[in-house]
Amino acid sequence: MACDRSYGLCSVPSSFPVTITVTVSQSLPVVQQVGSTPILLFSQPGVLLDPPQYSAPNLLQNSTLYQAYVNCPINPIPFAFSTSGSFDLLSMSLIDPPSNFASTGLSTPAGVKLSTPALYPKAAITDNGFDISNVQSYWSYTALSWTPPMDVAGRRFVVCVQATDRLGASAVRCVELSVARCVYCTLAGDTLRSVAAAYHSNWLQVWSTNQGRWSELEDTELASAGLARWSNTKNPNVLPPGVLLRLGPVVPLRAKTSLQTLARRFRTTVAALLAANRDLDAASSTVPAGQAVCVLPDVCAS
């Protein structure tokens, strides 16, 4: 094969069997302004959000709550800050919740991360869709990622992002994260027996809990999180990774109740209650009124 270096061309022998054509293109995320809330149409260059996700408004003005599940990464949560009239990329970082969140008792979970900040044009709305040919302002964008560990099931958190320009002016946006209680996202290598053992239960109890349909609200929450429940329950030996298992019923307590009383009522053990409800105080013998408790009854008990 001979090449003309001045033009970057090569003469290919007639016996050469393959011709390859490569086309490279890039799609930029576009942000549309709706009232005071921007809609990010792409999660990252070339990846369309379906449905579109909103940047996070201030929590105290309009609470934005995202549902999360133990072991499963959350869908990236977009944060978009306006840089109107400037092409400067804002500096964005995680910060502790502001003082006005003290009354909520919410904290920031460990392990949350932000993507590398990027600058995207704000689109103009036209009859033909979105136009970025005459961009006057931009959005600095980052996305929040997190995989909840087992010990945060049933808890709620707040995550705040601060954007700062080169002159030191800043803005803060916060979101709430709620980790579902009594739901487990499977990992590679998990079996019904291994999952049940982690919660001091047995595989038959977990299998029987996942018979039947989930509620419409639960299915909607799963769809928005990009997840699906375990549906192939006819074969308990096949448990693919990345599906959600319901572990048992969630019982809201109307009155202060001891752990021993709960264990007897639901034919389980205190150890099993604490394993499924790691937000309970293991040093306390009682559970306060209003607390929701995940219970895994021993269906094999006589």
N, C-alpha and C positions, 0 to 999 in steps of 0.2 A: 504494500500500500504506500503510495507516494503522496506527499502533502505540499501544497504551496503555502508557505508560512506567511507570505505577505497578505493573503486573503483568508487564511485559516481553512482552506479547502483541501480535501483529500480525494484522489482518484481511487475508486474502489474497483478491484478486479471483477470481471463479469461472473466469476464463480462465487463471489461473496453472497451468502444466502439471505441476509436479513437487512431490512431497512427500518430504522427506528426514528420516529418523529416525536419530539418532546415539546410540549407547550406548558409554560409556567405562568401562572397568574396568581394574584393576591387580592383578597377582598378585605377591605378595612371595616372594622366595626363602625357603626353609625349610631349616634345618640339623638333621639327626638325629644324635644321639650314638651311636656304636657303639664300645664300649670307650673307648680314649683318642683315637680318630680320628673327627672329625666328617665326615659325608657332606653335601656341598652339593648340594641337589637342583635348584637353579636357578643358571645362570651369571650372570644379571642379572635384574632384575625382569621377570617374564613369560616368560622363556626357559628352558625345561626342558633339563637336561643329560641326554642319552641316549647311552650309559649314564651313571649318576651318577658324578661325579668326586670324588676324595677330596682333602681339604686335605692339605698336605704335612707329614708327620711329620719329626722331627729326622733328618737324614741318617745320623748315626752309629748311631742306634737302629734305624732301618728305612729303608734306602736307597730313595728313590723316583726312578726314572729315566724321563724323558720323551724320546721320540724326536722329532727335528726334521729338517727337510729344507731344503737350500739354496733360497732365494728364496720359500718358502712360509711364511706366518705360522703359528706354532704355535697349537693350540687354547688358549684362555686357561686358565692353571693357577691354580686357586683356592687361596687361603690364608685359613683361618678361625681366629680366635683367640677363646677364650671370654672373655666379660665377665660372668661369673656374678654375679647379684645387683646388677648395675649397668647403667644405660642409657647409660653413657658410651661414646662411640665412641673406640676406640683410635687413636693416631697410628701409621701404618705406613710404613716406608721401606726401601729397599734398603740393605744394608750389605755391607762386604767380608767374605769368608768368615772365620769365627773361626779362632783359632790352631790348633785341633785338626784343621783341614783342611790344614795346611801339608804334611803327608806325602803327601797325594793329588796335589799339584801342580796342582790345578784352580783356575781363576780365574773371575771373573764376566765374561761377554761384554759388549761394547759394544752399546748400543742397546736393552737390556731396559727395559721400562716397567711401572709399576703403575697399575691403574685407581684412580679416586677411591674411597677407603674408604667403606663403607656398613655400617649396623648392621641385623642381621636377627634375628628371634626364633628361639629354639631350640624345636623342636616337641616335643610329647608324643606318644608312640606310642599309638594307640587301636585298637580293633577296626575302626573305620571309616577308619583311615588316620592322618593327622597332625592334631593339635589345637593351635592357637595362641591359644585363648580365654583361657588363664590363664598367660601367659608369666612365668616367673620369672628367666630368664637369656637372654643374647643372644650373638650372634657378630659380631665385627667382621670384615668380609670385604674382600679386595681380590683382583684377578686379575693374573697376570703375562702380558705379551705380548712377543713377539719375532719378528723375521724374520731368519733366519740369512743372512749374505752368503756369497758364493762362497768367500771365503778361509778359512772355518772348517770346511769339509767334513772329516769324519773326526775332529773334535776333540770333547772332552767338557769341560763347564763345570759350575760350581756357582753357584746363585743363592740368596741368603739374604735373608729379610725379617724385620725386627725390629718388633714391636708394643710400644708404650709407653703406659702409662696416665698420668693426670694427676698421679699421685704419684711418677712416675719409675720404677716397676717395669716390667720388660720381659721379653719372651720372643722367641726366635729360631727360625725354621723355615727349612729349606734343601731344595732339590731339585737333582738333577743333570739336565743337558740333554746328550744325545748327538746330534750331527749326523751323519747317515748319510753314509758314504763312497761315492763312485761313483754317486750318485743326484742328478738335477737336476730342480728344479721349474720348469716353463716359465712364461715371462712373455708378456704380450701382444706380438705382433710377432715372437716367436721362430719360427725355422724349423729343420729338421734341419741345414741347412747352417750357420746362424749358431751353433747350439749346438756342433756339431762343430768349427767354426773356433775357438771359445773354448778348446777343449781340444786344439788342434793335431791334429785328426783329420779324418775325412771323413764325410759324411752316411750313406753306406752302412754304415759300421761301427756308428754309433749305431742306425740302423734295424735292422740284423741282431741287435744285442744285445737288442732289445726284442721279438723274436719268441719265442713260447712263453710258458709260464706262470711267474709268480713263485712263490716258496715259500709254504706256508701261513702260516708265521711272518711273512713280509713282508706278506702280504695282511692279516693281523691287525693288524700295526703301522700299516699305512696306514689301515685302517678306524678305529682308535682315534684317529688324527690327523685324521680327517675328510677324507682325501685319496684319490685313485684313480690308478692307473698308466695310462699311455697304452695304450689298448686298440684303437683304430682304426688299426692298423699297416698295413692293406691299402692305405691311401692316405697315402703319406709326405708329400704336399703339404699335408695338413691337420693342424696341430698346435695344439690349443686351449690357452689359458693355464690354469695351475693343475693340470696333470697331471704325473706323475712319469715321468722317463726314466731307465732304467738306462744308465750310460755304458759299462760294461765289467765284466769280472770283478774281484773283489777277491782278491788273492793274499797270504796270510800267509807271510812269509819265515822259513824255518827256520834260516838262517845269515846272517851279515853278508854283504851283497852290494853290489857297486858299481853306481852308476846306469848306467854304460856297459854292464855285463853284463846288467842288467835290460832296457835298451833293445834290445840285440841279441836277447835271448831272446824278447821279445814283439813284435819287428819294429815298434818305435816309436822315439821319440827321447827324449833326456834332457829337452828342453823340454816335451814332452807329459807326461812323468811328473811334472814339477814343476807343470805347470798343473793336473793332476788330483789332486795330492797336495800341497796348499799348506802342510801341516804338516811336510813334509820340509825339511831344512836345505839350501838351495841352495848354500851355501858348502862343504858336505861332499860328497865324491865317493862316499860309501858310505851304505847304509841298514842300520840295526842289525837283528839277529835279533829276531824277534817282531813287527816292524812290518808292518802290513797295507798293501798298496799297490794302488791302483786303476790298472789298465792298459787302454789303448785300442789294441789291436793294429791295425796297418794291414792290413785285409782286402783292400785293393786292391793290395798289394805283390806283385810277381812272385816 
